[in-house]
């Protein structure tokens, strides 16, 4: 009978003194007969087919480089996902970190402190060696790819959208293009520069929208009423159920309006109103894309909607879209653009009696300042917003903009305190906001609860975080929102 003898290496541990990995120098297990530890052996393997990769262009992004230089790995993770159009699940697969940990890392609730985990994170993302100088296990390029300086024609092409002629015809064309891109898969073209778009909106000469000829269908006032009513209905659904589930419907509705803009028959007065309806629908559709986790298409819709609002001569609708753009800039890690967009909207509408609109812009200006660590500026903007909130709505406020309420101020104040590191005050303000927010504001209440739980966690109060986290998850069952989902992933279960 044939027998198979056990390999001596597997039969008993190696007892010839301690051995070290030839690559990283760590102690090898007594049972490991290889020259490398398991981590180095895995790192040396070529990536499997279909494994997600970070596009090389990401490492040329100034904000990514700045975050790496500061060892702000939470910001690195967020920017890599946004600039590289990859999912958090992909980053988890590449780095070996769990999605829950990545969410806490990106929110600031956790940090990478172990050098081994830092190296795994850098190796998994294939960060160029020159950007973070630590010993690496996996061979990586010694030089990051830096793009060549663009020539004049390239610069002009990149700046064409915010700095070109903002004619009515170009505005409609830009909106049609953004709508078509949002209907397709993927991230699409490069998002606009929010701050540059805001400045251009404030300084561009006025336009006038008229139809090209009598060939198209006539656009009667009743049709405009119905189109605006649909936009308003979607807006109410967004407040209760989140915008993530409305992205497709919002873009389809916008496509109908764009079709009338391009092919309808209307005079100057009807054209102006149609432009305002289209701009409002575009701003909302962009918000739904953002809340569905697609910031690029969302920002392009908002920027195009801003141009159409300008063509329609409606400053208050434009300022409302700027508020959406400010939110989107905050979401993609550009708080300075948030401040500039919100401030531009306020300055451009300073002569309007629109306290509700100015409250919205002031609170997001405060959020941007808080994210940048500017305590005095953030608290000043919040104070101005609280004073205006008492006035309610004004005659020049956009019709669809809800009256500001105490709960909204507390929610934004709590979020500011969270970014400023005032975790005790943040938790108190956010929980008070939950009590004051309207019952229909389901998403806002869920977000406030989730952030209150984050604040409690940062205070080290895991027990105190459980109750708001559980309530947030209970409300989240009814809501589809990428922002809310990201907050909940950072919270421990149970």
Secondary structure by P-SEA (a helix, b strand, c coil): cbbbbccccccccccccbbbbccccccccccccccccaaaaaaacccccccccccccccccaaaaaaaaacaaaaaaaaaaaaacccaaaaaaaccccaaaaaaaaacccccccaaaaaaaaaaaccccccccccccccccccccccccccaaaaaaaaccccccccaaaaaaaaaaaaaaaacccccccccaaaaaaaaaacccbbbbbbcccccccccaaaaaaaaaaaaaaaaaaaccccccaaaaaaaaaaaaaaaaccbbbcaaaaaaaaaaaaaaaaaaaaaaaaaccaaaaaaaaaaaaaaaaaaccaaaaaaaaaaaaaaaaaaccaaaaaaaaaaaaaaacccccaaaaaaaaaaaaaaaaaacaaaaaaaaaaaaaaaaaaccccccccccccccaaaaaaaaaaaaaaacaaaaaaaaaaaaaacccccaaaaaaaaaaaaaaaaaaacccccaaaaaaaaaaaacccccaaaaaaaaacccc
